[in-house]
Amino acid sequence: MIAVWTAAQLASFLDYVRDDTLYALWWLIALRGLRRGEAAGLRWVDIDLHEGPLSVV
């Protein structure tokens, strides 16, 4: 069985971790559907902080 958070639960979690150094990662996983392995494998060269795209390779 897969547990899925409600919108209220997700909002509560993101509010709770707002000051966490990994907040951007939690946001990406929660709202853009990154899988744990994809998130763990991200490298700085995969992220363009100026233009905004992120490449999962």
C-alpha positions as CSV (number, residue, x, y, z in Angstrom):
1,M,0.0,0.0,0.0
2,I,1.3,3.4,-0.9
3,A,0.7,6.3,1.5
4,V,-0.1,9.6,-0.2
5,W,-0.2,12.9,1.7
6,T,-3.1,15.2,1.5
7,A,-2.5,18.7,0.2
8,A,-2.8,19.9,3.9
9,Q,-0.3,17.4,5.1
10,L,2.2,18.3,2.4
11,A,1.7,22.1,3.1
12,S,2.3,21.4,6.8
13,F,5.5,19.4,6.1
14,L,6.9,22.0,3.7
15,D,6.1,24.7,6.3
16,Y,7.9,22.7,9.0
17,V,11.1,22.2,6.9
18,R,11.1,25.7,5.5
19,D,14.4,26.6,7.3
20,D,16.0,23.2,6.5
21,T,19.1,23.4,4.3
22,L,17.5,20.8,2.0
23,Y,14.2,22.7,1.6
24,A,14.7,23.0,-2.1
25,L,15.2,19.3,-2.4
26,W,12.1,18.5,-0.3
27,W,10.1,20.9,-2.5
28,L,11.4,19.2,-5.7
29,I,10.5,15.8,-4.5
30,A,7.1,16.8,-3.2
31,L,5.9,19.1,-6.0
32,R,7.8,17.9,-9.1
33,G,7.8,14.2,-8.5
34,L,11.5,13.5,-8.2
35,R,12.1,10.0,-7.0
36,R,14.5,9.4,-4.1
37,G,17.2,7.9,-6.4
38,E,16.9,10.8,-8.8
39,A,17.2,13.4,-6.0
40,A,20.2,11.6,-4.4
41,G,21.9,11.4,-7.8
42,L,21.7,15.1,-8.6
43,R,24.9,16.9,-9.3
44,W,25.5,20.7,-9.3
45,V,26.2,20.4,-13.1
46,D,22.7,19.1,-13.6
47,I,21.2,22.3,-12.1
48,D,21.1,25.7,-13.8
49,L,20.5,28.2,-11.0
50,H,20.3,31.1,-13.4
51,E,17.8,29.8,-16.0
52,G,16.0,27.3,-13.8
53,P,16.2,24.0,-15.6
54,L,17.2,20.8,-13.8
55,S,18.3,17.7,-15.7
56,V,17.9,14.3,-14.2
57,V,20.5,12.1,-15.9
